[in-house]
Amino acid sequence: MKSLVWLRSDLRLEDNPALFHACRDSASGVIAVFLFSPDQWGRHDWGPRKTAYVLRNLDSLGRDLAAIGIPLLVEEAPLFSDSPKALQKILELHCCKALYFNREYEFNEAARDEQVTNRVLDRGIAVRAFDDQVILAPGTIRTQKGGAYSVFTPFWRNWSQHVDEQLPAPLPKPLAASTDTSLEFRLPEFARSRRPVECSKVHFTVGERAAKEQLNSFLTQSASDYHRLRDDPAANGTSGLSAALALGVLSPRTCLDRAIELDDGLILGGQEGIQAWIRQLAWRDFYRQVLVSFSRVSRGRSFIEWTDQVEWRDNEEDLDAWRNGQTGVPLVDAGMRQLRQTGWLHNRVRMVTAMYLSKDLLLDWRQGEAHFMRQLVDGDFANNNGGWQWSASTGVDAAPYFRIMNPWTQASRFDPKGEYIRTWVPELREVDSSNLHDPRKLRESIPAGLEYPEPLVDHRSARIRAVAAFEKAKQLSTP
């Protein structure tokens, strides 16, 4: 039997369930396919940076697959609705009797997979689907009442206990699927023409081998300080693996397995830095089980339903100032300029900039969510939506709407010397650190002739406005 492996957000050989099982089950060989869907990606707010990163990794994966005798086809299917027909054509052309793929959990992706499955099953093709983006499949752990978790801390307790008792071992790289290892891979012209966009080389390595090397480097050299440095945007304190994980160039199970190995086999109670990083892997699982259990978050809806009644302001000038890093708040502007220039943003600054948009400016969080996705190389719907809804106080385990980060005190706490701010807001390089984190002192210390905008809003006044808007929405939704 010959099989077709449909690759999506799983661009790797090692610990790839669909690829592993297809190679094991298929005596007559394996073919891989990736469907190029630029129109659908545009509807999902993928920007040119992410598309370019996908294609660079496809290029690398095509060569890796060719080395074990598996051809990688890259075919056009502009919209998800084109996928069933495109895959049926490939299955019939290559006489494949089975289709293998790893599940995706967003609403549209899950609907596409169901349509594909129904169509090929009707034509006598076997379908095998696997959980891959997660360490524990959605639904593996439940609350005491049998429901899905909506708060992370109890989810983490159950998750860590379950993983400690039944650690999921990564699958090995499949053996050669064919004796013909002389295959060559080349991206088709329609894909190559999309590749010239540059993205930061600091955070985004290309290819499975480079991602595994970066994982090793982080865990052996930097992870011991992760708990101390992870909130410092000026420090190189994070793993830089977010893009590789989002695209499946690296498996979360491989990350967990290697982290535990270097932490003396411990899920809990080991090195503080490694334990803090493992907790971030659990957050990825948490947000994905939210997508499966509460599909409304995949459809532009708030998780906390009454917050859909919040009356957001409509102010395009303020939105543009935020997008372009011209709000007059140094930490917010530094973050938005880093995002625009590199396609990446430090997680602490993601929270600060998101809360500034949704609370200080009282602009709809969905506008910010879409902007981040269009800019980020590591754009990942589950994480991005979860982070935005947390910041906007509309989501699972969200910050209470009356707890609003002060971006000035956040800068004082996490960038006290102003190193991060000065890197991305060069016009403030000469301002003394003691004046960077106070709006009044900052205005007084800016040299004559230097152009830096005044703050769009006063934080205290903006906070009162935001709390009032949420309280009004809550009252409107109360029977």
C-alpha positions in Angstrom: 0.0 0.0 0.0 1.2 3.5 -0.9 0.3 6.4 1.4 0.0 10.1 1.3 1.1 12.3 4.2 -0.5 15.7 4.3 1.8 18.1 6.1 0.7 21.4 7.6 2.1 22.8 10.9 4.4 19.8 11.3 7.4 20.4 9.1 9.9 18.0 10.5 10.9 14.3 10.3 11.5 13.5 14.0 8.5 12.9 16.3 6.0 13.4 13.5 3.2 10.9 14.2 1.6 11.0 10.8 4.9 10.6 8.9 6.1 7.9 11.3 3.0 5.8 11.1 2.7 6.2 7.3 6.3 5.0 6.8 5.7 2.1 9.2 2.4 1.0 7.6 3.2 1.6 3.9 5.0 -1.2 2.1 4.7 0.5 -1.3 6.2 3.8 -0.3 5.1 7.3 1.0 4.5 10.6 -0.7 4.2 13.9 1.2 2.2 16.9 0.2 1.9 20.5 1.4 -1.0 22.6 0.2 -0.1 26.2 -0.5 -3.1 28.3 0.5 -2.2 32.0 0.3 -5.8 33.3 0.0 -6.9 31.4 3.1 -3.8 32.5 5.0 -4.6 36.1 4.1 -8.1 35.6 5.6 -6.4 34.3 8.8 -4.1 37.4 8.9 -0.9 35.6 8.0 1.6 38.2 7.0 4.4 37.9 4.4 7.0 37.2 7.1 5.2 34.1 8.3 4.6 32.9 4.7 8.3 33.4 3.9 9.3 31.4 7.0 6.9 28.6 6.0 8.5 28.4 2.6 12.1 28.5 3.9 11.3 25.5 6.2 9.5 23.7 3.4 12.6 24.0 1.3 14.7 22.5 4.2 12.1 19.7 4.8 11.9 18.8 1.1 15.6 18.0 1.1 15.4 16.1 4.4 12.5 14.0 3.0 14.3 13.4 -0.2 17.2 12.0 1.7 15.0 9.1 3.0 13.3 8.6 -0.3 10.1 10.6 0.2 9.1 13.1 -2.5 7.5 16.3 -1.2 4.8 17.8 -3.4 3.8 21.5 -3.0 0.5 22.1 -4.6 -1.8 25.1 -4.8 -5.1 25.1 -2.9 -5.8 28.8 -2.5 -8.7 28.3 0.0 -9.4 25.6 2.5 -12.4 24.7 0.5 -10.1 23.7 -2.4 -8.3 21.1 -0.2 -10.6 18.1 -0.6 -10.5 18.2 -4.4 -6.7 18.9 -4.5 -6.0 16.0 -2.2 -8.3 13.6 -4.0 -6.5 14.4 -7.2 -3.1 13.6 -5.7 -4.3 10.4 -4.1 -5.7 9.1 -7.4 -2.8 10.3 -9.5 -0.3 8.4 -7.3 -2.5 5.4 -6.5 -2.4 6.1 -2.7 -4.7 4.0 -0.6 -4.4 6.0 2.7 -4.1 9.6 3.9 -2.2 10.5 7.0 -2.3 13.8 8.8 -1.8 15.5 12.2 -4.8 17.4 13.5 -5.2 21.1 13.7 -7.5 22.6 16.3 -8.8 25.9 15.0 -12.4 26.1 13.9 -11.8 26.5 10.1 -8.9 24.0 10.1 -11.0 21.4 11.9 -13.9 21.9 9.5 -11.5 21.6 6.5 -10.1 18.3 7.9 -13.6 16.9 8.3 -14.5 17.8 4.7 -11.3 16.2 3.4 -11.9 13.1 5.5 -15.5 12.7 4.4 -14.6 13.1 0.7 -11.7 10.6 0.6 -13.5 8.1 2.8 -16.3 8.1 0.3 -13.8 7.0 -2.3 -12.5 4.1 -0.3 -9.3 5.9 0.9 -8.4 5.1 4.5 -7.7 8.1 6.8 -5.6 8.2 9.9 -5.3 11.4 12.0 -3.1 12.0 15.0 -2.6 14.6 17.7 0.7 16.3 17.3 0.8 20.0 18.3 0.4 19.2 21.9 2.0 17.1 24.7 -1.4 15.9 26.0 -4.2 15.7 23.4 -7.2 18.0 24.1 -9.6 16.2 26.4 -7.0 14.0 28.1 -7.4 15.8 31.4 -10.6 17.2 32.7 -11.9 19.1 35.7 -13.5 17.2 38.6 -16.9 17.9 37.0 -15.7 16.5 33.7 -15.5 19.7 31.8 -12.7 21.6 30.1 -10.4 23.8 32.1 -10.7 27.6 31.8 -8.1 28.5 34.4 -4.5 27.6 33.9 -3.2 26.8 37.5 -5.5 23.8 38.1 -4.9 22.7 34.5 -1.1 22.9 35.2 -1.4 20.8 38.3 -3.4 18.0 36.6 -1.2 18.3 33.4 2.1 18.0 35.3 0.9 15.1 37.3 -0.4 13.2 34.3 2.8 13.9 32.3 4.9 12.8 35.3 3.0 9.4 35.4 2.8 8.9 31.7 5.5 10.8 30.0 4.9 10.8 26.2 8.0 9.6 24.5 8.9 11.3 21.1 8.8 9.1 18.1 12.0 8.5 16.2 12.8 9.8 12.7 11.3 7.3 10.2 13.6 5.0 8.3 14.1 5.4 4.6 10.7 4.9 2.9 12.3 3.9 -0.4 15.6 2.7 -1.8 15.6 5.7 -4.1 17.4 8.4 -2.1 18.5 10.3 -5.2 15.5 12.5 -5.2 15.9 16.3 -5.5 13.5 18.9 -4.1 12.8 22.3 -5.4 10.0 24.7 -4.5 7.7 25.4 -7.4 7.8 28.8 -8.9 4.5 30.0 -7.5 6.0 29.4 -4.0 9.5 30.7 -4.7 8.1 34.0 -5.7 6.7 34.5 -2.2 10.0 34.0 -0.4 12.0 37.2 -0.5 10.7 38.8 2.8 13.4 39.0 5.4 12.8 38.3 9.1 15.0 38.4 12.2 17.8 35.8 12.1 18.3 36.2 15.8 15.0 34.4 16.8 14.2 32.3 13.8 16.4 29.5 12.6 15.4 27.5 9.6 15.1 23.8 9.4 14.7 20.9 11.9 18.4 20.4 12.5 19.0 24.1 13.4 15.9 24.1 15.7 17.2 21.1 17.6 20.6 22.7 17.9 19.0 25.9 19.3 16.9 23.8 21.8 20.1 22.1 23.0 21.9 25.4 23.3 19.1 27.0 25.3 18.7 24.1 27.7 22.4 23.6 28.4 23.5 27.3 28.5 20.6 29.6 29.3 17.6 27.7 30.8 19.0 27.8 34.3 18.4 31.6 34.3 15.1 31.5 32.4 13.0 32.2 35.5 15.1 35.3 36.2 15.5 36.7 32.7 12.3 35.7 30.9 10.6 39.0 31.8 13.6 41.2 30.9 13.1 42.4 27.3 16.7 43.6 27.0 18.1 40.2 28.0 18.5 37.2 25.7 16.6 35.2 28.2 14.1 33.2 26.2 14.5 30.1 24.0 13.8 31.8 20.7 11.9 28.7 19.7 8.4 30.1 19.3 8.4 30.1 15.5 9.8 26.6 15.3 7.1 25.4 17.6 4.3 27.3 15.9 5.2 25.8 12.5 6.0 22.3 13.9 9.7 22.4 12.9 10.2 21.2 16.4 7.9 19.0 18.4 6.7 20.1 21.9 7.3 16.5 23.1 10.9 16.7 21.9 11.3 19.9 23.9 9.8 18.4 27.0 11.8 15.1 26.7 15.1 17.0 26.4 14.2 19.4 29.2 13.4 16.6 31.6 16.5 14.7 30.6 18.6 17.7 31.6 16.7 18.1 34.8 17.4 14.7 36.2 14.2 13.2 35.0 12.0 15.7 36.9 8.7 17.2 35.8 8.4 19.1 39.2 10.9 20.1 41.8 13.9 20.4 39.6 15.9 23.4 38.4 13.7 26.5 38.7 14.6 27.8 35.2 13.8 24.6 33.4 10.6 24.1 35.4 9.5 27.6 34.4 10.1 26.8 30.8 8.2 23.4 31.0 5.3 25.5 32.4 5.3 27.5 29.1 4.9 24.2 27.1 1.9 23.5 29.3 0.4 26.9 28.4 0.5 25.8 24.7 -1.5 22.7 25.5 -3.9 24.8 27.6 -4.7 27.2 24.8 -5.2 24.4 22.3 -7.7 22.6 24.5 -9.5 25.9 24.8 -9.8 26.0 20.9 -11.4 22.5 20.9 -13.7 23.0 23.9 -14.8 26.6 23.3 -14.8 27.1 19.5 -16.3 30.6 19.7 -12.8 31.9 20.4 -11.8 30.8 16.9 -14.6 32.9 15.4 -13.8 36.3 16.7 -15.8 35.9 19.9 -14.8 36.6 23.5 -14.5 33.7 25.9 -16.3 35.7 28.6 -19.5 36.3 26.7 -20.7 39.4 28.5 -17.5 41.2 27.4 -18.8 41.2 23.8 -21.0 44.0 25.1 -18.0 46.3 25.8 -18.3 49.5 23.7 -14.9 49.9 22.2 -13.8 53.2 20.8 -13.4 53.7 17.0 -10.3 55.8 16.6 -8.1 55.1 13.6 -5.5 57.7 14.5 -4.9 56.1 17.9 -4.8 52.7 16.3 -2.2 53.8 13.7 -0.1 55.5 16.5 -0.1 52.2 18.4 0.8 50.2 15.3 3.7 52.5 14.4 5.1 52.9 17.9 4.1 56.6 18.2 2.0 56.5 21.4 4.3 58.6 23.5 4.8 55.7 26.0 8.4 54.5 25.6 7.9 50.8 26.4 4.9 50.5 24.2 6.6 52.3 21.4 9.7 50.2 21.7 7.7 47.0 21.5 5.6 48.0 18.5 8.7 49.1 16.7 10.5 45.9 17.5 7.5 44.0 16.2 7.4 46.0 13.0 11.1 45.7 12.3 11.8 42.0 13.3 8.5 40.1 13.3 9.0 39.1 16.9 8.1 40.6 20.3 9.1 39.7 23.8 6.3 38.1 25.7 6.3 40.6 28.6 6.1 43.5 26.0 3.3 41.6 24.1 1.2 41.8 27.3 2.0 45.5 28.0 1.3 46.6 24.4 -1.9 44.5 24.2 -3.2 45.9 27.5 -2.4 49.4 26.4 -4.4 49.0 23.3 -7.4 47.4 24.9 -7.5 49.3 28.2 -5.6 52.6 27.9 -6.9 53.3 24.4 -10.1 51.2 24.8 -9.7 49.9 21.2 -11.1 46.5 20.2 -8.6 43.7 21.1 -9.4 42.0 17.8 -7.7 44.8 15.9 -4.6 44.2 17.9 -4.8 40.4 17.6 -5.0 40.8 13.8 -2.1 43.2 13.6 0.1 40.9 15.7 -0.7 37.9 13.4 0.2 40.0 10.3 3.5 40.9 11.7 4.7 37.9 13.7 6.9 35.2 12.2 5.8 33.0 15.1 2.2 33.9 14.6 0.2 31.1 16.3 -3.5 31.5 16.6 -4.0 29.7 19.9 -1.3 31.5 21.7 -2.0 34.9 20.1 -5.7 34.8 20.7 -5.1 33.5 24.3 -2.7 36.2 25.0 -4.8 39.0 23.6 -8.0 37.8 25.4 -6.0 37.6 28.6 -4.8 41.1 28.2 -8.2 42.4 27.2 -9.9 40.6 30.2 -12.2 38.8 27.8 -10.6 35.3 27.8 -9.9 32.2 29.9 -8.0 32.9 33.1 -8.0 36.5 32.1 -6.6 39.4 34.1 -9.7 40.9 36.0 -10.9 44.0 34.0 -10.1 46.3 36.9 -6.4 45.2 37.1 -4.8 47.2 34.4 -1.0 47.3 33.8 0.5 50.7 34.0 3.0 50.8 31.1 5.2 53.3 32.9 5.6 51.2 36.0 6.0 48.1 33.9 9.0 49.8 32.1 10.5 50.8 35.5 10.2 47.2 36.8 11.3 45.3 33.7 13.6 47.7 31.9 14.9 49.9 34.7 18.0 51.1 32.9 16.0 51.7 29.7 18.3 49.4 27.6 15.4 47.9 25.7 13.7 51.2 25.2 16.8 52.9 23.9 17.4 50.0 21.4 14.1 50.5 19.7 13.3 54.2 20.4 16.7 55.8 19.5 15.4 59.3 19.9 15.4 58.7 23.6 18.9 57.5 23.9 20.2 60.6 25.6 17.4 60.7 28.2 18.5 59.7 31.7 17.1 56.4 32.9 15.5 58.1 35.9 13.3 60.2 33.6 12.3 57.5 31.1 9.6 56.0 33.2 7.7 59.1 34.3 5.6 60.9 31.7 6.1 64.4 33.3 9.9 64.0 33.8 10.2 62.6 30.3 8.6 65.6 28.7 10.8 67.9 30.7 14.0 66.1 29.8 13.6 65.7 26.1 16.1 68.0 24.4 14.8 70.9 22.3 14.2 70.0 18.7 13.9 66.2 19.4 10.6 64.8 18.0 8.9 62.3 20.3 5.1 62.4 20.7 3.3 63.3 23.9 1.3 60.4 25.4 -2.0 59.7 23.6 -3.8 59.4 27.0 -3.2 59.9 30.7 -3.0 56.4 32.2 -5.1 57.2 35.3 -7.9 58.7 33.4 -7.8 56.0 30.8 -8.0 53.3 33.5 -11.2 54.9 34.9 -12.7 55.0 31.4 -11.9 51.3 30.8 -13.3 50.1 34.1 -16.5 52.1 33.5 -16.8 50.5 30.0 -16.5 47.0 31.4 -18.8 47.6 34.3 -21.5 49.0 31.9 -21.1 45.9 29.7 -21.5 43.6 32.7 -24.6 45.4 33.8 -26.1 45.2 30.3 -25.6 41.5 30.2 -27.1 40.8 33.6 -30.7 39.5 33.4 
